[in-house]
Amino acid sequence: MKAAVIESVGKAVVAEVPDPTPGPREVVVEVAACGLCGTDLHILQGEFAPKLPIVPGHEFAGEVVGVGTQVTELSVGDQVAVDPSLYCYECRYCRTGHNNLCERWAAIGVTTAGGAAQYAVAPVANCVKLPEHIRTQDAALVEPLSCAVRGYDVLQSRLGAHVLIYGSGTMGLMMLELAKRTGAASVDVVDVNPTRLETARRLGVSASAANADELDRPQGWDVVVDATGNAAAIQDGLDRVAKAGTFLQFGVADYATRVTIDPYRIYNQEITITGSMAVLHSFERAAELFATGVLDPEVFISDRLPLTSYPHALEQFASGVGRKIVVVP
């Protein structure tokens, strides 16, 4: 079968690889679409993945075409979205319910072969069956949506909050859509990319700007979300949190990224700084939200490229052109 392969740092190719074979409790999924994510860029830079080469792709959905000998929950022909998270269920963090912080954390498309391929194998427990009205070509959005749902779990949002989001790429826009549905009094978005900012306006923001100084909230925001991973945006966002407010680090920063905090202000104004890492007990809820139409795939997916264009798709994604880019085998 054909698959994208990150062979070494900075080098991605499309090559022939062996077809996957399911274990007793695994299924083979014929991939309908696989989304690109900032994590894929980190892998290309030599971060996250423990070793290369690797078939990337942790955002994917498709049709079950093969089942293991002990699989009874799914059948050939079922449409599924795949939760890429793989946990040990034995370490301290798994035992205390923090599986996403598993000491042996692994993921399909990060530590094992993923969905940027014609076929992918996944544990049956990681597959969520989709209703018939959902197009699997769109359901690659379920995984990033599940990360956004996890982010709002961490925030424990209260009704009437004023929210500021940095970044209007896929994840920023998803945080926008969830903020609107979790009772925010206002949702403002900051982005230096005018095209992406226009999409945020299309989805309905209270205000938007290239710089938070242009927004009229001198007292700050109750909730500030960074969805960029960019040091300058993070630093600016930390300074915009209102008294008793919360800053959520949601975007994935490079390992070397550093910012400065003001410990006295954090103490004196009771500011909370927290993070949200990947998926935790949120994938099924994301699939259910997606089935209700919480996201418009035609707005979120800007490019559907053939799998053979995977290296180009990575370059386009890195350049900031478009929103969610998916490859289609």
C-alpha positions in Angstrom: 0.0 0.0 0.0 1.0 3.6 -0.4 1.8 5.6 2.7 3.5 8.9 3.7 6.7 8.3 5.6 8.8 10.7 7.6 12.1 9.1 6.9 14.4 11.4 8.8 14.5 14.9 10.2 13.2 17.3 7.5 12.4 14.6 5.0 9.0 13.2 4.1 8.2 10.9 1.2 5.4 8.7 -0.1 6.4 5.1 -0.5 5.1 1.6 -0.7 4.9 -0.1 2.7 3.5 -3.5 3.8 -0.3 -3.8 4.3 -1.2 -3.9 8.0 -2.4 -7.0 9.6 -4.8 -6.8 12.6 -4.0 -8.4 15.9 -6.8 -10.3 17.8 -8.4 -7.1 19.2 -7.5 -4.8 16.3 -9.2 -3.6 13.1 -7.9 -2.5 9.7 -9.3 0.8 8.6 -9.4 1.9 4.9 -8.5 5.6 5.4 -11.0 8.1 3.9 -9.1 11.2 5.0 -6.2 12.1 7.3 -5.7 15.5 8.7 -2.4 17.3 9.2 -1.5 18.8 12.5 1.2 20.8 14.2 2.3 17.6 15.8 3.2 16.3 12.3 5.5 19.3 11.9 7.1 18.6 15.3 7.8 15.0 14.1 9.3 16.3 10.9 11.6 18.4 13.1 12.7 15.4 15.1 10.4 16.0 18.1 7.7 13.8 19.7 8.3 10.6 17.7 10.7 8.4 19.6 12.3 7.1 16.4 12.1 7.6 12.6 11.0 6.5 10.1 7.3 6.7 11.0 4.1 6.7 9.0 2.4 9.8 10.5 -1.2 10.7 10.7 -3.1 10.7 14.0 -6.3 12.4 12.7 -8.1 10.0 10.6 -11.4 8.2 9.9 -12.5 5.6 7.4 -14.2 2.2 6.9 -13.4 -1.0 8.6 -12.2 -3.5 6.1 -10.7 -6.2 8.4 -11.2 -7.3 11.9 -9.2 -9.4 14.3 -10.2 -12.8 15.6 -11.6 -11.5 18.9 -13.4 -8.4 17.6 -17.1 -8.4 18.1 -17.9 -4.7 18.5 -17.3 -3.7 14.9 -17.9 -5.3 11.5 -16.5 -4.9 8.1 -18.3 -1.9 6.5 -18.6 0.2 9.7 -17.5 3.8 9.5 -15.2 4.9 12.3 -13.2 7.7 13.7 -10.0 6.6 15.4 -8.7 7.9 18.8 -4.9 7.7 18.3 -4.1 7.6 22.1 -2.4 4.5 23.4 -2.0 4.1 27.1 -0.3 1.5 29.4 -3.1 1.6 32.0 -0.5 0.6 34.6 1.5 3.7 35.6 0.6 6.1 38.4 -1.0 8.6 36.0 -3.2 6.0 34.2 -4.2 4.6 37.6 -5.3 8.1 38.8 -7.3 8.8 35.6 -4.7 11.0 33.9 -4.1 8.7 31.0 -3.0 11.5 28.6 0.0 11.9 30.9 0.8 8.2 30.8 4.5 7.5 31.5 4.5 5.2 28.5 2.3 7.4 26.4 2.1 6.4 22.8 -0.1 7.3 19.8 -1.0 6.0 16.4 0.8 8.2 13.9 3.3 9.3 16.5 4.9 6.2 17.9 3.3 3.6 15.7 2.2 3.7 12.0 -0.7 6.1 11.5 -3.4 7.1 9.1 -1.4 9.0 6.4 -1.8 5.8 4.3 -4.3 3.7 2.4 -4.9 1.5 5.4 -4.2 1.7 9.1 -4.5 -0.6 12.0 -6.0 0.4 15.4 -7.3 -1.3 18.6 -11.0 -1.8 18.4 -11.3 0.1 21.7 -10.0 3.2 19.9 -12.6 3.2 17.2 -15.8 5.1 17.5 -18.6 4.0 15.2 -20.0 7.0 13.2 -23.7 7.4 12.3 -24.5 6.9 8.6 -25.1 10.6 7.9 -21.5 11.5 8.7 -19.1 11.5 5.7 -15.8 9.8 6.7 -14.0 12.2 4.5 -15.0 14.9 7.0 -14.6 12.9 10.2 -10.8 13.4 10.4 -12.0 16.5 12.3 -13.2 14.5 15.2 -9.7 14.0 16.7 -8.8 17.7 16.9 -12.3 18.4 18.2 -11.7 15.9 21.0 -8.6 17.9 21.9 -10.7 21.1 22.1 -13.3 19.3 24.2 -10.5 18.3 26.6 -9.4 22.0 26.7 -12.8 23.0 27.9 -12.8 20.2 30.4 -9.7 21.8 31.9 -11.2 25.3 31.8 -14.4 24.2 33.6 -15.9 27.3 32.0 -18.4 29.3 33.8 -21.4 31.1 32.2 -20.8 34.7 31.2 -17.1 34.5 30.8 -15.2 36.9 28.4 -12.9 34.8 26.3 -9.8 35.8 24.2 -8.3 33.3 21.8 -4.9 33.7 20.2 -4.9 32.0 16.7 -7.6 31.3 14.2 -6.2 28.2 12.7 -8.2 25.0 13.0 -7.7 24.6 16.8 -8.4 28.3 17.5 -11.6 28.1 15.5 -12.7 25.0 17.3 -12.1 26.7 20.6 -14.2 29.6 19.3 -17.1 27.3 18.4 -17.0 25.6 21.8 -16.7 28.9 23.6 -19.9 30.0 21.9 -21.6 26.8 23.2 -20.4 26.9 26.7 -22.0 30.2 27.7 -19.3 32.8 26.9 -20.5 36.4 27.2 -18.0 37.3 24.4 -15.4 35.6 22.3 -12.6 37.7 20.8 -9.9 36.4 18.5 -6.4 37.7 17.7 -4.4 36.6 14.7 -1.8 38.2 12.5 -3.0 36.2 9.5 -5.8 38.2 7.9 -7.2 35.3 5.9 -7.6 33.1 8.9 -9.0 36.0 10.9 -11.7 36.5 8.3 -12.8 32.9 8.8 -13.1 33.6 12.5 -15.4 36.6 11.7 -17.4 34.3 9.4 -18.0 31.9 12.3 -19.1 34.8 14.5 -16.8 36.5 16.9 -17.5 39.4 19.3 -14.4 41.2 18.0 -11.2 40.4 16.2 -7.9 42.1 15.6 -4.2 41.6 14.7 -3.3 42.9 18.1 -5.1 42.7 21.4 -4.4 46.4 21.9 -7.1 47.0 19.3 -9.7 45.3 21.4 -11.7 47.2 24.0 -11.2 45.3 27.2 -8.7 47.2 29.4 -9.6 45.1 32.4 -8.6 41.9 30.6 -10.4 38.6 29.8 -11.7 36.0 32.2 -10.3 33.2 29.9 -7.3 33.6 27.6 -6.5 30.7 25.3 -3.3 30.3 23.3 -3.9 28.2 20.3 -0.7 29.2 18.5 2.3 27.8 20.5 4.0 31.1 19.5 6.2 32.6 22.2 5.1 36.2 21.4 1.4 35.3 21.5 1.8 33.4 24.7 3.7 36.2 26.4 1.1 38.8 25.3 -1.8 36.5 26.3 -0.4 36.1 29.9 -0.6 39.8 30.3 -4.2 40.0 29.2 -5.7 37.7 31.9 -8.2 39.5 34.1 -8.1 39.2 37.9 -9.2 35.7 39.0 -8.9 34.7 35.3 -7.4 31.7 33.6 -4.8 31.3 31.0 -4.9 28.0 29.0 -1.8 26.8 27.1 -3.6 24.9 24.3 -1.2 25.4 21.4 1.8 23.2 21.0 5.0 25.2 21.5 8.5 24.1 20.5 10.5 22.4 23.2 12.8 25.5 23.5 10.0 28.1 23.8 10.3 30.3 26.9 8.1 33.1 28.3 8.3 35.2 31.5 5.7 35.1 34.2 5.0 37.6 37.0 4.7 35.6 40.2 3.5 38.5 42.3 0.7 39.2 39.9 -0.3 35.6 39.7 -0.5 35.5 43.5 -2.1 38.9 44.0 -4.7 38.6 41.3 -5.3 34.8 41.8 -4.6 34.0 38.2 -4.6 30.4 37.1 -2.2 29.2 34.4 -2.9 25.7 33.1 -2.4 23.4 30.1 -4.4 20.9 28.1 -2.5 17.9 26.6 -4.2 16.0 23.8 -7.2 13.8 24.5 -8.7 12.5 27.8 -12.1 10.9 27.9 -13.3 13.3 25.2 -13.2 11.4 21.9 -16.6 9.9 22.1 -18.1 13.3 23.2 -16.4 15.0 20.3 -17.8 12.4 17.8 -21.3 13.0 19.2 -20.9 16.8 18.9 -19.6 16.4 15.4 -22.6 14.3 14.5 -24.9 17.1 15.7 -23.1 19.6 13.3 -21.1 21.6 15.8 -18.5 22.1 13.0 -19.1 22.9 9.4 -16.5 20.7 7.5 -16.7 23.0 4.5 -15.5 25.9 6.6 -12.9 24.0 8.6 -11.3 21.9 5.8 -9.7 24.2 3.3 -7.7 21.7 1.3 -8.3 18.1 0.3 -5.1 16.8 -1.3 -4.1 13.4 -2.6 -1.9 11.3 -0.3 0.8 11.5 -3.0 1.1 15.2 -2.2 1.8 14.7 1.4 5.2 16.4 1.4 3.7 19.4 -0.3 0.8 19.3 2.1 3.3 19.6 5.0 5.0 22.5 3.4 1.7 24.3 2.8 0.6 23.7 6.4 4.0 25.0 7.7 3.6 28.1 5.7 0.2 28.9 7.3 -1.8 28.7 4.1 -5.3 27.4 4.6 -7.0 25.9 7.6 -7.3 22.2 8.1 -5.5 20.3 5.3 -6.4 16.7 4.8 -4.9 14.1 2.6 -7.1 11.6 0.8 -5.6 8.2 -0.2 
